[in-house]
Amino acid sequence: MDKQETRKATTLRARVTGAAAAAALLIGGGVGAASLISAPANAHGHGQTVSAPSKSLAERVQRLEDIEEIHQLKARYFRFVDEKKHDDLAALFTPDARLETDGITWKSPQEFAYTIRDLTGAAPSAHSGAMPEITITGPNTASGIWSMEDILTFPAGPNSPEGHNGYGQYRETYKKVNGKWLIDSVVLTRFWMDPLPAWTPPTTTGPSSTTTPPATTNGK
């Protein structure tokens, strides 16, 4: 084989190796490419250069896991309010969390949770959040913005307070404590509140009984 043919063969092998590395990167998220590149690199003492892509991938996976855990944290917040689990609700916050709802500042998560308990009692409610914007701001810190809606009604009676259907926004920060995400601050602002009349849920006698939804002022 003359020099020209040798150069052609070398160029062809280089192209094949490059194409294989690119395909492995697309299919394996960087792992396959690292294994293909590391073998010849190790022969020259440069195998350690493939650690950077692996670290970047690990960081991105951790970010996704943290965001999902914060989603679960907020879901429990809404559920505990509606299930009247006020001690569990207070435990979702850091001990010195800062809480402000509709301009009212609370001294502690316990005061916030127990005030909800005392004001609403067993009154039915439904809370939900949507369109979360979660930003990981550090290894153990994050922030979030949630759109919210809440429905609260009270049993009908002579002195029954008026319920509401509210719409607004949560702006929050989060902190990871001992590997667990907690709410570190909350600012809740309602942009609109529709009044709802008091009502008494009908008594059910069995699984086949039907219930009538409460009348509302906004067709919901």
C-alpha positions in Angstrom: 0.0 0.0 0.0 1.5 3.3 -1.1 1.5 6.5 1.0 -1.6 7.9 -0.7 -3.7 4.8 0.0 -2.4 4.8 3.6 -3.6 8.4 4.1 -7.0 7.5 2.6 -7.4 4.5 4.9 -6.5 6.6 7.9 -9.0 9.4 6.9 -11.7 6.8 6.5 -11.1 5.3 9.9 -11.2 8.7 11.5 -14.6 9.5 9.9 -16.1 6.2 10.9 -14.9 6.7 14.5 -16.3 10.2 14.6 -19.7 9.1 13.2 -19.9 6.3 15.7 -19.1 8.7 18.6 -21.8 11.1 17.4 -24.4 8.3 17.1 -23.6 7.0 20.6 -24.0 10.6 22.0 -27.4 10.9 20.5 -28.6 7.5 21.6 -27.0 7.1 25.0 -27.0 10.7 26.3 -23.2 10.9 26.2 -22.4 7.5 27.9 -21.8 5.6 24.7 -19.7 8.4 23.2 -17.6 8.5 26.4 -16.9 4.7 26.1 -15.9 5.0 22.5 -13.6 7.9 23.0 -12.1 6.8 26.3 -10.5 3.7 24.9 -8.0 5.3 22.5 -7.6 8.3 24.9 -6.5 6.0 27.7 -3.8 4.6 25.5 -2.3 8.1 25.5 -3.1 8.9 29.1 -6.0 11.3 28.4 -9.0 9.2 29.5 -9.9 11.6 32.3 -11.3 14.2 29.8 -14.6 12.3 29.5 -15.7 13.0 33.1 -17.1 16.5 32.3 -20.1 15.3 30.2 -21.0 12.7 32.8 -21.0 15.3 35.6 -23.2 17.6 33.5 -25.7 14.8 32.9 -25.8 14.0 36.6 -26.5 17.6 37.5 -29.3 17.8 35.0 -30.9 14.6 36.4 -30.6 16.0 39.9 -32.3 19.2 38.8 -35.2 17.3 37.3 -35.6 15.2 40.5 -35.5 18.3 42.7 -38.2 20.0 40.6 -40.4 16.9 40.8 -40.0 16.7 44.6 -41.1 20.3 44.8 -44.2 19.6 42.7 -45.0 16.8 45.2 -44.4 19.1 48.1 -46.9 21.6 46.8 -49.5 18.9 46.0 -49.3 17.8 49.6 -49.9 21.4 50.7 -53.2 21.6 48.8 -54.3 18.1 49.9 -53.6 18.7 53.6 -55.6 21.9 53.6 -58.6 20.2 52.1 -58.2 17.0 54.2 -58.0 19.2 57.4 -54.6 17.7 58.3 -53.3 20.8 59.9 -50.3 19.4 61.8 -49.1 17.7 58.5 -49.6 21.0 56.8 -47.4 22.9 59.3 -44.7 20.2 58.9 -44.3 21.1 55.2 -42.5 24.4 56.1 -39.1 25.2 57.6 -39.5 26.1 61.3 -38.8 29.8 60.6 -40.6 30.0 57.3 -42.0 33.4 56.3 -45.7 33.4 55.4 -47.9 36.1 54.0 -51.4 35.6 52.6 -53.5 38.4 51.2 -51.4 40.9 53.1 -51.6 39.0 56.5 -48.2 38.0 57.9 -48.1 34.9 60.1 -45.7 34.3 63.0 -45.1 30.6 62.3 -46.3 27.7 60.2 -48.2 26.4 63.2 -50.1 29.7 63.6 -51.0 29.7 59.9 -52.2 26.1 59.9 -54.1 26.4 63.2 -55.8 29.6 62.1 -57.1 27.8 59.0 -58.3 25.0 61.3 -60.2 27.5 63.6 -61.7 29.6 60.8 -62.9 26.8 58.4 -63.5 23.9 60.8 -65.0 21.1 58.8 -66.2 23.3 55.9 -65.6 21.7 52.6 -62.9 23.2 50.4 -61.0 22.6 47.2 -57.5 24.0 46.5 -55.4 23.5 43.4 -52.3 24.9 41.8 -51.2 25.0 38.2 -48.5 26.2 35.7 -45.6 25.9 38.1 -42.4 27.8 37.3 -39.7 26.2 39.4 -36.1 27.6 39.4 -33.3 25.8 41.2 -31.2 28.6 42.7 -28.6 26.5 44.4 -27.8 22.9 45.7 -30.4 23.3 48.4 -32.5 26.2 47.4 -35.2 26.9 44.8 -38.0 29.4 44.0 -41.4 28.9 42.4 -44.5 30.7 41.1 -47.9 28.9 41.0 -51.3 29.9 39.6 -53.9 29.0 42.2 -57.7 28.5 42.7 -59.6 27.8 45.9 -63.2 27.1 46.7 -64.5 27.4 50.2 -68.1 27.2 51.4 -69.8 27.0 54.9 -72.8 25.1 56.1 -76.0 27.2 55.8 -77.3 28.8 58.9 -78.3 32.1 60.5 -74.8 33.3 61.1 -73.0 31.4 58.3 -70.2 33.3 56.6 -70.1 33.7 52.9 -67.8 31.4 50.9 -65.7 32.3 47.9 -64.1 31.0 44.7 -60.7 32.7 44.6 -58.0 33.0 41.9 -54.5 34.2 42.5 -50.8 33.4 42.6 -48.3 31.9 45.0 -44.7 33.1 45.0 -42.5 30.8 47.1 -39.0 29.8 48.0 -37.9 26.3 49.0 -35.0 24.8 51.1 -33.7 21.3 51.2 -33.2 20.3 54.8 -31.6 16.9 55.6 -32.3 15.8 52.0 -36.0 16.9 52.1 -37.5 19.9 50.3 -39.6 22.2 52.5 -41.4 25.5 51.9 -39.2 28.4 53.2 -41.4 31.3 52.3 -44.9 32.0 50.9 -46.6 35.1 49.5 -50.2 34.4 48.4 -52.0 37.1 46.4 -55.6 36.7 45.3 -56.4 38.6 42.1 -60.2 37.9 42.1 -62.7 36.4 44.5 -66.3 35.4 43.5 -68.7 35.0 46.5 -70.4 31.6 47.1 -73.6 31.1 49.1 -73.6 28.9 52.2 -74.9 25.4 51.7 -75.3 22.2 53.6 -74.1 19.0 51.8 -77.0 16.5 51.5 -77.0 13.5 53.8 -76.0 10.3 52.0 -77.4 6.9 52.9 -75.1 4.7 50.8 -72.9 4.4 47.7 -75.8 4.7 45.3 -77.0 8.0 46.8 -76.5 11.0 44.6 -75.5 14.5 45.7 -76.4 17.9 44.4 -73.5 20.4 43.9 -73.8 23.7 45.6 -75.3 26.7 43.8 -72.7 29.3 42.7 -72.8 32.8 41.5 -70.5 32.2 38.5 -71.8 29.1 36.9 -69.1 26.8 38.3 
